[in-house]
Amino acid sequence: MVQYRPTKIDRVAAAISDPTRRAIIERLARGPARVSDIAEPFPMSLTGFCKHVKVLEGAGLVRRTRRGRDNTLELSPEPMRAVTQWIRKYEQFWNERLDRLEKFFATNKEKSP
């Protein structure tokens, strides 16, 4: 049986694939905040919200600090760098393809009567 071990980029990609988790990241980009404050605008239970937070923590995108009963979340954007680098590699690939296509059409336009 093949055993799959997700890499860091896999965990980050899975974490940011959900719109709720992306909204949490966007909120935390403005600065750290308490879990209950971040959860307030979301139409779900606090338990459901915390499951999203755990996925973000597992991907290394969020750090939690506990002070008494307060849990504060802080964005840790470093893991997104690997995803960005992977995407950039394919951006270069597509830019080269599109440049060749543009050149092809420009050449054929000159040749047509």
N, C-alpha and C positions, 0 to 999 in steps of 0.2 A: 504494500500500500504506500502511495506517495504521501509524505507528510509535508504540509505547507507551513513555513514559518514566515509570517509577515515581517517585512523589513520596516525600517523607520518611515521611508517614503510611502509604503503601503498604508501604514497607520495614519499618517498625516492626510493622504489622499482620501481615505475613508472618512476621517473626521470632518474634513471640509466639504464633503459631498452633500451634507445635510444642511438645508437652509436655516434651521434653528441654530445649529452650531456655528454657521457663518455669522449669524446675527450676534451671537454671544461674542465671537472674536471681534466683530466691528465695535461692539459696546466696550469691550476691554481695551481696544486700541486707544480709547480716550482716557484710560487710567484704571487702576484697580478699583474694585467695588465689592460690596458684600453680596453673597450668593442670593439672598432673599431680595435684594434691590434689583439685581439683574433679572431674576426670575419673574418679577412682578408683571411685566407687560405680556408675558407668554401665556396663552390659553391652555395651560396644563398644570397638573399637580406639581408640587415641589419635588416629589419623588421622581416623577417623569423628567423634570428639568435636571435633576441631579444625575440621572443616567447620561444625559448629554454631556454634562460637565466631566463625568468619569471618562467618557470617550476622548474628550479633549485633553484631559490629564494623561491618559494612556499614550496619546500621541506626542506628549511633551509640549503641547501648545499653551497649556494653562498651568499655573502654579497656585496652590491653595495654601493659605496660612490660617492657623486657628488661634484665636485669642479669646479665651473664655468660650462663650456660646457663638461668637461671630466667626464665620468662615469668609475670608476675603480671597477673591480670585484676582490674579494678575496675568496678563498676556505674556507669553514667552514665544516670540515669533521666530526664533532661530530655526526650528525644525522645518519651517516653510521654505527655507533656502534651498533645500535639496529638491523640492518640487519645482521651484522657480528655475533652477539650473536644468532640470530635466525638460521642462517646457521650452526653455530658451534653445536647447539643442534642436528641437523640432521646429521652432520658429525660424531658425537659420535654414533648415532643410526646405521649408515651404517658401521662404523668401527667395532662395536660389532657384527653385522650380518656377515660381511666378516670374522671376526676372528672365529666365530662359523662354518662357511662354510669351512674354511681352516682346522680347527680341524676335521670336519666330513670327509673330503677327506683324511687327514693324517691317521685317524683311519681306514677307509675302505681300504686304500692302504696296511696297515699292515695285514689286514685280508684276502686279496685276494691271491690266490695261485700263 
